[in-house]
Amino acid sequence: MEGSTLSTTGLVVDRGLEGVVVGTTQLSNVEGKIGRLTYRGYDIDDLAPNATFEEVAHLLLFGHLPTQAELDAFSRELGTRRMLPEPLISAIRRVPKTAWPMDVLRTVVSGLALFSPTNTRGEHVSDVHTAIELIAKMPTILAFWDRLRRDLEPIEPRTDLSQAANFLYMRTGSVPSDVEARALDTYLVLLADHSYNASTFSARVTASTRADIYAATVSALATLEGDLHGGAASAAYNTLVEVGQPERAETYVRQVLARGEKIMGMGHREYKVRDPRARHLEKMAEKLSEYKGDRHWYAIARSLEDASNKVLQEAKPDKKIYANVDFYTAPVLADLGMPGDEFTCMFACGRMAGWAGHILEQLADNRLIRPQATYSGPPPGPYVPIAER
């Protein structure tokens, strides 16, 4: 297995835990060989074009797709929990405009715990309502910060809009079109969960110590930030900017591969075929570009994927590389007017539904996650007095 090594003790060490099963979950299933992703048994190919983010979040938290009455109640609770405590709004106003967006999001999410009651042991309530609060407030944090860094006054959230539409409204002050709202809603659906990915596993490890949902969410946010995980979409966007024009895609690919580097957004650790989420995001990217009358970002992405496969197959005819979810995230979010350095924050806004589901699942049937490591340091020896060193 790739990444596996034989230790000096004769044990197989699987670096990165690749192929190692560390737990079970009822929330989602990634079948990499056939390119299928399901949430509680529902195929993403059915959910992406049909379900709203609210329906999917309800599915992940409560275990079933909601009835209309349940969906209405869930949406109302999301809407009423969107506003931030005033002290946190004041704190965001004092953050330097040069701060990295994920640093702001992680810090303010941690601050939410200050306004949640604790018991005598300092523990916050970790239940489905706290989960809904985190899902509701995370886009508000990002929207407030986005406007402040642009020297604009924040816009308060509305309770009558969907999660996607409300976020876009808070960024611009205008209710988005159905096409724009649906594009972001589809993105949130596709990013809602992905089994034991790095940030979700981090959240579950934290929860396994019996830390509360706020602490586990902060762990997940910190893990998401790296460009081998949630930061990949921003890196993919930077690639599109660097390519600049569709006609430059093949030249760019040849230059990058000649340097032994990777095309960001191409390939996936789990999927051996095309990421099923990329298929839906590509359709949404094309539809959004047609609506806006500007195919710039989509055209570059499409040309870059084609060029990547062409150049790679010249060298390795039996190998094909596929776009992952981050690749077509870039043109979708760019066409919605979002800056590239906020893409990871947007990822978190969708994944919060899955994180919450996993944290609650871990707490409901908990065992401390404590793996072993193979020691590779020097053999045991005596302490050497400082004068003899």
Phi, psi and omega in degrees: 000137178300133180092351180270141176224159178262122182280172179294341179270000180089000179274146176279125179255118179261094181295133183078006181056024181298125179080359181267125178272121184246358181179184178234158177207148175260001189278311181208160182223127178254115178251088189296326184292326181254359176070048180236137176234129178232144171253115181046043176090352179265125181292137179299334177293336174273321185287317187302314181275351189239321187267151173270165177299322179300319178296317181292319177298319176298317178302314182291324183276322186253349175092359179208155174293140187282152165287173179299319179296318178294320179295318179299317180294318180296315180296321177298317180295319175303312183298318183285345182259006186286326186291145180268153172300142184304319179301327178287324176298316178298322179295318179298322180298334183267358179286136177303140181293346178272359182297149178286131185306320180293330175295319179295311182299312181299318183292317182288323175300318176299321180295335179301329180298334181295340183252014177248130182300152177237161173272189184293343178263008179080015182269135174272156176292127178246085180227184185295331180287324173294322177299314179298321178300315180294319177299318183290319189276335185299315177296329178297317178302312182294317181295318177300311182296319181302316181288319180297321180290342175263014180061036176243151178284134178301150178251129181294148180291154173258154181262350186260002181252158176293168179303315181291311182296320180296318180298314180295323176298317181293334177284322191247337186087000179238140175294127184290162174291163177300323181295315180294314180297320181291325178299312180290322179299316178298318177303312181298320177300313184292333182263001189298324180201157180201051177056219187271055173293174188301313183290322178294318178297320177300317178298318181291323176299314180296314179297329182293342175278359186074023167289157186276180187294329178294313180297318180295323179293321178297321175301316180297316179298317180297321180288325182296333192297329186295151185282358170272000179226249186291337180284355184294328181294319176297320178295322177295320177298316179300327176295315179299320178297317182293320178296313172082311182221146180305326183293341182268358188300311184294318178300317180299313181300315181297321179294317181294313181292329178294332177274000180077021181259173182253154172274115184295135181092358179250130181090156182210144182299323185263318187278127177265351173237191183292134177305121183299334179289328180297325180300315181286323179291326177296316177301318181291322178297318180293316181296319181293320179294323177293320179297319182280347181073023181216105184270014188307300185293318180295318182297320178296315181298315181297317179293324181291320177295316179298316181294322179299316179292321180298310184291319180295319183289338174296320181274324182226085186302335183269002184244141178228139179249143186238151175290144174254185186297329182291329186298310181269356167298320185303306180293328179295306183290327177295319179288343174272004174088010183273138176288150185300329182283358176257001183298320181295324176297321179293321174306313181298324180297325176281316186289343180304326178298315178290317177304313182299316179300317180291320179298314180293323177295319179295315182293330182288334181216073196267145165214132181305127178275112185217085182286168177261161176227148175271122181288133180233019180272191181291160178290165179300143179207168183285155172292134180255121178304147187300329181290340183260000182278000000 
